[in-house]
Amino acid sequence: MTSFKVRSFVLILLAFVLGCSEFIIVGVLDDISTELHVGVSTVGYLVTIFALVYAVSTPFVTSAVGQHTLYRFMLFLMGIFIIGNVLSAVAFTYPVLVVSRIITAIVSGPLISIALTFANYIAPISKKAWLISWVFSGFSIASVFGVPLGTWIATAVGWRMSFVAIVVVSVLTMALIAFSLPRDLRQRRRVPTAGQEERRDGVLALFKDRRIQIGMMMPMLSLAGVYVVYTYLRPILSRNLGFTTNVVTIMLFIFGIMSLISNQLSGRLADNDGLLKMPKIFGAELVLMLLMPLALTNRVTGLIALMLMGVVMYLINSPIQMHFLGVAERDYPQAIVMASSLNSIFANFGIALGSATGGLIVDHLSMRVTGFGGAVYILAALLLVIWLNRVNKQAAEAVPVKQVPAGAVAKAQKS
């Protein structure tokens, strides 16, 4: 039987590959702009397009899981993911690159949703927050190693080889998935307890829950605030702060370390009533964004501000993911994969919103003032997390505490 550590490694590796594919555009923005003869802001919209398609398509693809085994569904999606990245590597025009990113985006959301469902299933209760934070950290590891490495590859042999590298690692990951993850895992149907009415509308009922409705806005607004600035991180470092290409690669690596720390701190927050601490965190982030334009007038203060942004950017991840899973496990277990996808879906709505806002600011004002745009979204996130905490408190007071099921999914009955 495959060990918990091996399975955990595979899920983290999958998140790493998905992160590399999603974030690589940030690292090769200037290279694509130069070779395909399109503006930097136009290439920046690839981030917006990817995130928007990711967010819109994920609920539809995820709902198709139904009672199919998650193992086979994941392998099928991995095949499409590999094809999308191959197309990116050979795209010789901007429209073809757009199509390739759309293909990749369509399957990326369901893949991470299923990965999080596997994580919730294979981990003992004491390890759930730990593993979920590490799966999210796979994206940060992509920022630490994947994006700087992709930038280095693009500088050395061309940006297309960055996508080739992603394809190679994706094929390896697919093989490890095939040999390690449980093959008979499915979503379980909800079995109503005495006095409870069976909910047959599954996903619809999940979206009617106010705790879910408010919670969905948290990753969206949080990431929107960060991505107004983050989408243009490389040009900010090279053009505004005047660093050379080699130094920018090092700075991207350090920024990735900061975002990795962010995800690890996020896991600790999730184990210690993280949502209750988020108002103070968003308050500090709001101040940071308001000071960002002033900070970017100087190399030292600019770097400090950008690295602090890396530390706070993912703190919401594990607390809100545990919130979604907790609500779903208790009341909507037939929609657990959809609940697992909510964080990534709305985070990508936020990425699309933030990168689009950043593009407008860059086109009409300056990259230096993108922080003001981010501050607007962070302020909204601050107000909403205060509201969510109040709703959660009311729900806890209104409903007697019951034992949460040990798992959100059940093994399929063998025929």
C-alpha positions as CSV (number, residue, x, y, z in Angstrom):
1,M,0.0,0.0,0.0
2,T,1.3,3.4,-1.0
3,S,2.3,5.5,2.1
4,F,0.8,8.7,3.2
5,K,4.1,10.6,2.6
6,V,4.4,9.3,-1.0
7,R,0.8,10.3,-1.8
8,S,1.3,13.7,-0.2
9,F,4.4,14.2,-2.3
10,V,2.5,13.4,-5.5
11,L,-0.3,15.9,-4.7
12,I,2.2,18.6,-3.8
13,L,4.1,17.9,-7.1
14,L,0.9,18.2,-9.0
15,A,0.2,21.6,-7.4
16,F,3.8,22.6,-8.3
17,V,3.3,21.7,-12.0
18,L,-0.1,23.5,-12.1
19,G,1.6,26.5,-10.5
20,C,4.5,26.5,-12.9
21,S,2.0,26.4,-15.8
22,E,-0.2,29.2,-14.4
23,F,2.6,31.6,-13.2
24,I,5.1,31.1,-16.0
25,I,3.7,34.0,-18.0
26,V,4.8,36.4,-15.3
27,G,8.4,35.2,-15.7
28,V,8.5,35.3,-19.5
29,L,6.3,38.3,-20.1
30,D,9.0,40.5,-21.8
31,D,10.3,37.6,-23.9
32,I,6.9,36.8,-25.3
33,S,6.2,40.4,-25.9
34,T,9.5,40.8,-27.9
35,E,9.2,37.6,-30.0
36,L,5.5,37.8,-30.9
37,H,5.6,41.6,-31.3
38,V,2.8,42.5,-28.9
39,G,2.7,44.9,-26.0
40,V,3.6,44.0,-22.5
41,S,0.1,44.8,-21.2
42,T,-1.3,42.6,-24.0
43,V,0.8,39.7,-22.9
44,G,-0.2,40.5,-19.3
45,Y,-3.8,39.9,-20.4
46,L,-2.9,36.2,-20.8
47,V,-2.9,36.0,-17.0
48,T,-6.4,37.6,-17.0
49,I,-7.6,35.2,-19.7
50,F,-6.2,32.1,-18.0
51,A,-7.7,33.1,-14.7
52,L,-11.1,33.9,-16.1
53,V,-11.4,30.7,-18.1
54,Y,-10.1,28.8,-15.1
55,A,-12.8,30.3,-12.8
56,V,-15.7,30.0,-15.2
57,S,-15.0,26.5,-16.5
58,T,-14.1,24.8,-13.2
59,P,-17.6,24.5,-11.8
60,F,-18.9,22.9,-15.0
61,V,-16.0,20.4,-15.3
62,T,-16.0,19.6,-11.6
63,S,-19.8,19.0,-11.6
64,A,-19.1,16.3,-14.3
65,V,-17.2,14.2,-11.7
66,G,-20.5,13.0,-10.2
67,Q,-20.0,9.4,-9.1
68,H,-17.0,8.7,-11.4
69,T,-13.8,7.6,-9.8
70,L,-11.6,10.6,-9.1
71,Y,-8.5,8.7,-10.1
72,R,-9.6,8.2,-13.8
73,F,-11.0,11.7,-14.0
74,M,-7.7,13.1,-12.8
75,L,-5.7,11.1,-15.3
76,F,-8.0,12.2,-18.2
77,L,-7.6,15.9,-17.2
78,M,-3.8,15.5,-16.9
79,G,-3.7,14.3,-20.5
80,I,-5.5,17.4,-21.7
81,F,-3.2,19.6,-19.5
82,I,-0.1,18.2,-21.2
83,I,-1.6,18.8,-24.6
84,G,-2.3,22.4,-23.7
85,N,1.3,23.0,-22.6
86,V,2.7,21.4,-25.8
87,L,0.6,23.8,-27.8
88,S,2.0,26.7,-25.8
89,A,5.5,25.6,-26.6
90,V,4.9,25.5,-30.3
91,A,2.6,28.6,-30.5
92,F,4.1,31.0,-33.1
93,T,1.3,33.6,-33.0
94,Y,-0.4,35.4,-30.0
95,P,-3.9,34.0,-30.9
96,V,-2.5,30.4,-30.8
97,L,-0.9,31.1,-27.5
98,V,-4.2,32.4,-26.2
99,V,-6.0,29.1,-27.3
100,S,-3.3,27.0,-25.6
101,R,-3.7,28.9,-22.4
102,I,-7.5,28.4,-22.5
103,I,-7.1,24.7,-22.9
104,T,-4.7,24.5,-20.0
105,A,-6.9,26.7,-17.8
106,I,-10.0,24.6,-18.4
107,V,-8.5,21.6,-16.7
108,S,-6.2,23.2,-14.1
109,G,-9.1,24.2,-11.8
110,P,-10.6,20.7,-11.7
111,L,-7.2,19.1,-11.2
112,I,-6.4,21.1,-8.1
113,S,-9.9,20.6,-6.8
114,I,-9.6,16.8,-7.1
115,A,-6.1,17.0,-5.6
116,L,-7.5,18.8,-2.5
117,T,-10.3,16.2,-2.3
118,F,-7.7,13.4,-2.3
119,A,-5.7,15.4,0.4
120,N,-8.8,15.7,2.6
121,Y,-9.5,11.9,2.2
122,I,-6.0,10.5,2.7
123,A,-4.9,12.7,5.6
124,P,-5.8,11.9,9.2
125,I,-7.7,14.7,11.0
126,S,-4.6,16.0,12.7
127,K,-2.8,16.3,9.3
128,K,-5.6,17.8,7.2
129,A,-4.6,21.5,7.6
130,W,-0.9,20.5,7.2
131,L,-1.4,18.7,3.9
132,I,-3.8,21.3,2.5
133,S,-1.3,24.0,3.3
134,W,1.4,22.0,1.6
135,V,-0.7,21.4,-1.5
136,F,-1.2,25.2,-1.7
137,S,2.5,25.5,-1.1
138,G,3.1,23.6,-4.3
139,F,2.1,26.8,-6.1
140,S,4.6,28.8,-4.0
141,I,7.3,26.2,-4.7
142,A,6.5,26.9,-8.3
143,S,7.2,30.6,-7.7
144,V,10.4,29.8,-5.8
145,F,11.9,27.4,-8.3
146,G,9.6,27.1,-11.3
147,V,9.2,30.7,-12.4
148,P,12.8,31.8,-11.8
149,L,14.0,28.6,-13.6
150,G,11.5,29.3,-16.4
151,T,12.8,32.9,-16.6
152,W,16.4,31.6,-16.8
153,I,15.5,29.0,-19.4
154,A,13.7,31.7,-21.4
155,T,16.8,34.0,-21.2
156,A,19.2,31.2,-22.2
157,V,17.4,29.2,-24.9
158,G,14.0,30.9,-25.4
159,W,10.6,31.0,-23.6
160,R,9.3,28.0,-25.5
161,M,11.7,25.7,-23.7
162,S,10.1,26.8,-20.4
163,F,6.9,25.2,-21.6
164,V,8.8,22.1,-22.8
165,A,10.2,21.7,-19.2
166,I,6.6,21.9,-17.8
167,V,5.5,19.2,-20.2
168,V,8.3,16.9,-19.1
169,V,7.5,17.3,-15.4
170,S,3.8,16.9,-16.2
171,V,4.4,13.5,-17.8
172,L,6.4,12.4,-14.8
173,T,3.6,13.6,-12.4
174,M,1.0,11.8,-14.4
175,A,2.9,8.6,-14.1
176,L,3.3,9.0,-10.3
177,I,-0.5,9.7,-10.0
178,A,-1.2,6.5,-11.9
179,F,0.9,4.4,-9.6
180,S,0.2,6.0,-6.2
181,L,-3.3,7.5,-5.7
182,P,-6.4,5.4,-4.6
183,R,-8.3,4.1,-7.6
184,D,-11.7,3.6,-6.1
185,L,-12.4,7.0,-4.5
186,R,-15.7,8.7,-5.3
187,Q,-17.8,11.5,-3.8
188,R,-20.2,10.0,-1.3
189,R,-23.9,10.7,-1.3
190,R,-25.4,12.4,1.6
191,V,-27.2,10.1,4.0
192,P,-29.7,12.2,6.1
193,T,-29.8,11.7,9.8
194,A,-33.0,11.5,11.8
195,G,-35.0,14.7,11.5
196,Q,-33.0,16.0,8.6
197,E,-34.4,16.5,5.1
198,E,-32.3,15.0,2.3
199,R,-30.8,17.6,0.0
200,R,-31.0,16.5,-3.5
201,D,-29.8,19.7,-5.1
202,G,-26.2,19.1,-4.0
203,V,-24.2,21.9,-5.6
204,L,-27.2,24.3,-5.7
205,A,-27.7,23.9,-1.9
206,L,-24.0,24.6,-1.3
207,F,-24.2,27.9,-3.2
208,K,-27.3,28.9,-1.2
209,D,-25.4,28.8,2.1
210,R,-24.5,32.3,3.3
211,R,-21.3,31.0,4.8
212,I,-20.3,29.8,1.3
213,Q,-21.5,32.9,-0.5
214,I,-19.5,35.3,1.7
215,G,-16.5,32.9,1.9
216,M,-16.2,32.8,-1.9
217,M,-15.5,36.5,-2.0
218,M,-12.5,36.2,0.3
219,P,-9.9,34.5,-2.0
220,M,-11.3,36.6,-4.9
221,L,-10.8,40.0,-3.3
222,S,-7.5,39.0,-1.6
223,L,-5.9,37.8,-4.8
224,A,-7.3,40.7,-6.8
225,G,-5.6,43.1,-4.5
226,V,-2.2,41.3,-4.9
227,Y,-2.4,40.6,-8.6
228,V,-2.9,44.3,-9.5
229,V,0.8,44.5,-8.6
230,Y,2.1,40.9,-9.0
231,T,1.1,40.6,-12.7
232,Y,3.7,43.2,-13.4
233,L,6.3,42.1,-10.9
234,R,9.1,41.5,-13.4
235,P,8.7,44.8,-15.3
236,I,8.5,46.6,-12.0
237,L,11.7,45.0,-10.9
238,S,13.5,45.7,-14.2
239,R,12.0,49.0,-15.4
240,N,10.9,50.8,-12.3
241,L,13.6,49.6,-9.9
242,G,16.3,49.2,-12.6
243,F,17.6,45.7,-11.8
244,T,19.4,43.7,-14.5
245,T,17.9,40.4,-15.8
246,N,20.2,38.2,-13.6
247,V,19.2,40.2,-10.5
248,V,15.5,40.0,-11.4
249,T,15.8,36.2,-11.6
250,I,17.2,36.2,-8.1
251,M,14.5,38.6,-6.9
252,L,11.8,36.4,-8.3
253,F,13.3,33.4,-6.5
254,I,13.3,35.4,-3.2
255,F,9.7,36.5,-3.8
256,G,8.8,32.8,-4.3
257,I,10.4,32.0,-0.9
258,M,8.2,34.7,0.6
259,S,5.1,33.2,-0.9
260,L,6.1,29.8,0.3
261,I,6.4,31.2,3.8
262,S,3.0,32.7,3.3
263,N,1.4,29.3,2.6
264,Q,3.1,27.7,5.5
265,L,1.9,30.5,7.8
266,S,-1.5,30.0,6.3
267,G,-1.5,26.4,7.5
268,R,-0.7,27.5,11.0
269,L,-3.5,30.1,10.9
270,A,-5.9,27.4,9.8
271,D,-5.0,25.4,12.9
272,N,-5.6,28.4,15.2
273,D,-8.9,30.1,14.2
274,G,-7.3,31.7,11.1
275,L,-10.4,33.5,9.9
276,L,-10.7,35.4,13.2
277,K,-7.1,36.7,12.7
278,M,-7.6,37.8,9.1
279,P,-9.1,41.3,9.8
280,K,-5.8,42.4,11.4
281,I,-3.9,40.8,8.5
282,F,-6.0,42.5,5.9
283,G,-5.6,45.7,7.8
284,A,-1.8,45.5,7.6
285,E,-2.0,44.5,3.9
286,L,-4.2,47.6,3.2
287,V,-1.5,49.9,4.7
288,L,1.1,48.1,2.6
289,M,-0.7,48.6,-0.6
290,L,-1.4,52.3,0.1
291,L,2.3,52.8,0.8
292,M,3.4,50.7,-2.3
293,P,3.6,53.7,-4.8
294,L,5.8,55.6,-2.4
295,A,8.0,52.5,-1.7
296,L,8.6,51.9,-5.4
297,T,10.4,55.2,-5.7
298,N,13.4,53.6,-4.1
299,R,15.1,50.2,-4.7
300,V,15.4,49.3,-1.0
301,T,11.9,50.3,0.1
302,G,10.5,48.9,-3.1
303,L,12.0,45.5,-2.5
304,I,10.9,45.4,1.1
305,A,7.3,46.3,0.1
306,L,7.2,43.7,-2.7
307,M,8.6,40.9,-0.4
308,L,6.1,41.8,2.3
309,M,3.4,41.5,-0.3
310,G,4.7,38.0,-1.0
311,V,4.4,37.1,2.7
312,V,0.8,38.1,3.0
313,M,-0.5,37.1,-0.4
314,Y,-1.6,33.5,0.5
315,L,-2.4,33.8,4.2
316,I,-6.2,33.4,3.4
317,N,-5.7,30.0,1.6
318,S,-5.8,27.4,4.3
319,P,-8.3,29.1,6.6
320,I,-10.8,29.6,3.9
321,Q,-10.2,26.1,2.4
322,M,-10.8,24.5,5.8
323,H,-13.9,26.7,6.1
324,F,-15.3,25.4,2.8
325,L,-14.5,21.8,3.6
326,G,-15.9,22.1,7.1
327,V,-19.3,23.4,5.8
328,A,-19.4,20.9,3.0
329,E,-18.5,17.8,5.2
330,R,-21.2,18.7,7.7
331,D,-24.0,19.7,5.4
332,Y,-23.2,19.0,1.7
333,P,-20.9,16.0,1.4
334,Q,-22.4,15.2,-2.1
335,A,-20.8,18.4,-3.3
336,I,-17.4,18.0,-1.6
337,V,-15.3,18.3,-4.8
338,M,-17.2,21.5,-5.7
339,A,-16.5,22.8,-2.2
340,S,-12.8,21.9,-2.7
341,S,-12.8,23.9,-5.9
342,L,-14.3,27.2,-4.5
343,N,-11.0,28.6,-3.2
344,S,-9.2,28.1,-6.5
345,I,-12.2,29.2,-8.6
346,F,-12.7,32.5,-6.9
347,A,-9.0,33.1,-6.4
348,N,-8.7,33.0,-10.2
349,F,-11.6,35.3,-10.5
350,G,-9.6,37.5,-8.3
351,I,-6.4,37.0,-10.4
352,A,-8.4,37.9,-13.6
353,L,-9.9,41.0,-11.9
354,G,-6.6,42.1,-10.4
355,S,-4.5,41.6,-13.5
356,A,-7.1,43.4,-15.7
357,T,-7.2,46.3,-13.2
358,G,-3.4,46.3,-13.3
359,G,-3.4,46.4,-17.1
360,L,-5.7,49.4,-17.0
361,I,-3.5,51.2,-14.5
362,V,-0.4,50.4,-16.5
363,D,-2.0,51.6,-19.8
364,H,-3.4,54.9,-18.4
365,L,-1.2,55.7,-15.4
366,S,2.0,53.9,-14.3
367,M,3.1,50.6,-13.0
368,R,4.3,52.4,-9.9
369,V,0.8,53.3,-8.7
370,T,-0.7,49.8,-9.1
371,G,-0.7,49.5,-5.3
372,F,-3.6,52.0,-5.1
373,G,-5.8,49.7,-7.2
374,G,-4.8,46.7,-5.0
375,A,-5.8,48.7,-1.8
376,V,-9.4,49.0,-3.0
377,Y,-9.8,45.2,-3.2
378,I,-8.0,44.6,0.1
379,L,-10.3,47.0,1.9
380,A,-13.3,45.1,0.5
381,A,-11.8,41.8,1.7
382,L,-11.3,43.3,5.2
383,L,-15.0,44.3,5.5
384,L,-16.2,41.0,4.2
385,V,-14.1,38.8,6.5
386,I,-15.5,40.7,9.5
387,W,-19.0,39.9,8.2
388,L,-18.1,36.2,7.6
389,N,-16.8,35.8,11.1
390,R,-20.1,37.2,12.4
391,V,-22.1,34.8,10.3
392,N,-20.0,31.9,11.4
393,K,-20.6,32.9,15.0
394,Q,-24.3,33.1,14.5
395,A,-24.4,29.7,12.8
396,A,-22.3,28.1,15.6
397,E,-24.7,29.5,18.2
398,A,-27.8,28.5,16.3
399,V,-26.8,24.8,15.6
400,P,-25.8,22.3,18.2
401,V,-22.2,21.1,17.8
402,K,-22.1,17.7,16.1
403,Q,-19.4,15.3,15.2
404,V,-17.9,16.0,11.8
405,P,-17.7,12.9,9.6
406,A,-14.2,11.5,9.4
407,G,-14.1,11.9,5.6
408,A,-15.9,13.7,2.9
409,V,-15.8,10.9,0.4
410,A,-16.4,7.2,0.5
411,K,-14.8,4.4,-1.3
412,A,-16.9,3.0,-4.1
413,Q,-18.6,-0.3,-3.5
414,K,-16.9,-3.0,-5.5
415,S,-19.3,-4.7,-7.8
